Each structure stands twice: as structure tokens, then as C-alpha cells.
């Protein structure tokens, strides 16, 4: 079953076409990889799927519902797009609690579980401002998965992670897939994509390439 | 109900970020210093005559030449981050939806304006310490300053208008001032938010600075009719002194104009802002 359908998506900034009549279907329950150089349009595609940017033309469906009709941002989606702006003087738990309070659908125990799953200490009082880049990235992944969304959109999820961290997150992504989640991820690393992804799509200048 | 809770929660989230941006401390410190310069100067007079002032200094602040303009510039700087899209915004938006997120920013503008006015009110009273006595009346200090040249003799920087003392009770004057300043600040905040969200941040800030400077220009123009179109000048209670022969806008007109303008700006924001792109902007 197709969970995300992108049809003829075009996005133009000034005289620069960032997405060029792009179409793709992402099936549910799989890990989909998108590879491409910086500026190839991966992040813009993700932002369009999240409803953060408006396409010049084209349509996007999430779970058979057209984006922009019934909802302006998709529900049941966890994301990492650009570096999450956590509050530096709050702990990992404090930051996720703030985000979880928006929907108010999960318990403190579930927040702590998400933090533990990514290998951080949920009871730690250490401020996020003192976290390494890798720890912040782990926390970013925790915020994406904590509300148990069906669709996960990860833009460069392994940025800043050391070898052990990458290994942990690869295992986590495969676990999430086993649970029936759909992951769409962008990566510079063809190794990550080849190891994890069921489908791999190469992107350049806003178009798919062979 | 969940939506309202989520909107109010997100609105207060912006206030949590004040701790990480020195501009908020700077604005607060500058406001305290300015208030101390104006209100604190009363102490030389109160010490000399041995009579303490009552707490009702707030309404006089907005009849000073530069004070309203400076306090408005303060609120413009506070709201200069509008439309408040930062690195956390995508993570909030995906959970709240765009329309709720916009409503949260509107609630933030209203909260912040209220906090700013309460802050100014409290600081105005604190600046009178320790020469402060509570009374429901204006008291001798303001009456003397309004009717004599004591202010010049004792280098008091606060100009006290006898028209305000005659025209209003202290409670009336304080409530009117509070409401008018709150509405003005909310109006400016909503203008900055709406213009930033719909057009651009530079257009929003340019427009708000023009509005903040307009009262100073009006005072020089000597044309009362222009006051009808300058909402940023309406915190001055001298405009509403009963029996004022000049053709200034009446109090009801000002309150209604500001309220309707704020509502219109809120409606425009709720309709148009969700249609705009979520582009993370650098903090100011």
C-alpha cells in the first residue's frame, strides 16, 4: 500500500527549479532511501511532504488524503529536518516533554522509553546545551519516534553520530521497519542506504536519475 | 478543548526562549533605567518636602514627550523575531498543525503585550520606593508638581498634568492607561506578526517603526485631526481630558478602533499565515 504519493511536484525559487516535475510512490512498511548531492532537492522534497513549503505545481497524498485539503501538515509523522532547535537549558526529557505536551497523547514513561531506545539516559539532568552533536542527533530521533508515528521522515539522520551511534541507529531503523513503520530517509552515505533501504532513489537537480 | 490547551501551551513555549536571547534582558534593563530616570527623579522632591508619593504615576508616563515612543520601540524589538519561526518550529508544526501554530503565536503576542504593560506598571511603582505611600487619592506630590514650578526647581523629569488630575480619579486614569497601552502594544505586535507572516519581516518592522515615531511628529504638527489616524498616540490621557476643546479622538473611538484593528489582524493572520511557507529565519 502506498503511504506517500508525490505527483508531478515542481518547486521553483526565483529562476532555480529545485523540484522538477517529480513523481514517486513510497510504499508502507518499507525503508526508502534518497541519495543525492547537497542542493539536489532532497530536503525540499521532505519539506513539501511535511507541508512546510507550497509547491508551484503538483500534488502530494499521505495515506490517500491530499495534503492541503483536509490537513495542512500530515498527522502521524515523525521528522528530522534540519537540526532540531532544542532548548539548551532543558534536559533531554524536558525538551521532549515540551514537544509531547503539544499533542498530549503520550505519558512521561513513553517519553523516557523513546530516550532510552536511542541510547540516552532518560533520567539524566544534563542540559541539552552540553550535549555532543551525536547526542543531539539521537535526541532528534527520539523526538521523531516518541509518539509512535506510522511515517518517519529523516533528513540525514546519521549526521554527527560516531560509528557506534550509526550502528545503533541502523538497528533501531530496522526494528521500526519490523514494527510496520515506513521510513523515508535521505543520506549522503550510500553504505547506510544500501544496508537499510528497500528502495533507493537517486536525485539530482530536482529530478530522479538512474 | 485539546486545541485550546495546545495553542496556549505553544504560545508560552516562545516565552521559555526569552532566557536564551539577551535582547529581552537588554530591553527590560533599558526600560528600568528610563523609568528610573523619569520616575526616580521624584525622590529629590519627595525627600525635600517630606511627603511620599502615591503609586499612581503610571498614567503620567504616557504624557511625557519621548516615553511612549521609547516603550513602543521596546515592544517592537521584542516582537522583531516575528513570525517567530525558529529551528524548533518544524517540530512544533508537525504536532500542532499550521493553523493552531499561528493561533499560538497570536496568543504569544497578546501574552507578551500584557506582560510588558504589567512589567512597566510594576517598575513605575518600584521606582517610587522608598518614598511611597498608598492612598486612593492622587496625593499632594502630584498635585503640587502639576500646579507649581517645583518640578523645575527639584529637577524632576516627570511632567505631571493637572488636566489628568482634574479629569480622572487615580484608578480611572490607571485603568484607562493600562487598557490603552495594552491595546496599543497588542496592535503593534499583531501588525508586526501579520506583516512578517504575510509580506516580510523588513516591511513589518519598517511600518511599526513609522507608527512608533508618528506621535512625536504629530506633536510638532499641531493638527489634532491627525490623531484620529495615529493609534500609537492614544496612550496619552491628555487627549481624553473631559472638556478638551481640541478635536482629539474620543476614548471610545480609540478603544474600538484598536480592538477592531487587532481582531482584523488576527483574522488575516489565521487565514493567510498558514498558507505561507515555513522558512526558518535567523533570530533578531
HADDOCK unambig.tbl for C-alpha pairs under 7 A between the chains (distance, minus, plus):
assign (segid A and resid 52 and name CA) (segid B and resid 277 and name CA) 5.69 0.50 0.50
assign (segid A and resid 52 and name CA) (segid B and resid 278 and name CA) 5.06 0.50 0.50
assign (segid A and resid 53 and name CA) (segid B and resid 277 and name CA) 4.67 0.50 0.50
assign (segid A and resid 53 and name CA) (segid B and resid 278 and name CA) 6.28 0.50 0.50
assign (segid A and resid 54 and name CA) (segid B and resid 277 and name CA) 6.30 0.50 0.50
assign (segid A and resid 72 and name CA) (segid B and resid 97 and name CA) 6.56 0.50 0.50
assign (segid A and resid 72 and name CA) (segid B and resid 98 and name CA) 6.44 0.50 0.50
assign (segid A and resid 73 and name CA) (segid B and resid 94 and name CA) 6.13 0.50 0.50
assign (segid A and resid 73 and name CA) (segid B and resid 97 and name CA) 5.72 0.50 0.50
assign (segid A and resid 73 and name CA) (segid B and resid 98 and name CA) 6.92 0.50 0.50
assign (segid A and resid 83 and name CA) (segid B and resid 87 and name CA) 6.92 0.50 0.50
assign (segid A and resid 84 and name CA) (segid B and resid 87 and name CA) 5.84 0.50 0.50
assign (segid A and resid 84 and name CA) (segid B and resid 88 and name CA) 5.82 0.50 0.50
assign (segid A and resid 85 and name CA) (segid B and resid 87 and name CA) 4.43 0.50 0.50
assign (segid A and resid 85 and name CA) (segid B and resid 88 and name CA) 4.40 0.50 0.50
assign (segid A and resid 86 and name CA) (segid B and resid 88 and name CA) 6.62 0.50 0.50
assign (segid A and resid 99 and name CA) (segid B and resid 92 and name CA) 6.60 0.50 0.50
assign (segid A and resid 102 and name CA) (segid B and resid 6 and name CA) 4.99 0.50 0.50
assign (segid A and resid 102 and name CA) (segid B and resid 9 and name CA) 6.82 0.50 0.50
assign (segid A and resid 102 and name CA) (segid B and resid 10 and name CA) 6.82 0.50 0.50
assign (segid A and resid 102 and name CA) (segid B and resid 95 and name CA) 6.45 0.50 0.50
assign (segid A and resid 102 and name CA) (segid B and resid 96 and name CA) 6.38 0.50 0.50
assign (segid A and resid 103 and name CA) (segid B and resid 6 and name CA) 6.75 0.50 0.50
assign (segid A and resid 103 and name CA) (segid B and resid 95 and name CA) 6.17 0.50 0.50
assign (segid A and resid 103 and name CA) (segid B and resid 96 and name CA) 6.85 0.50 0.50
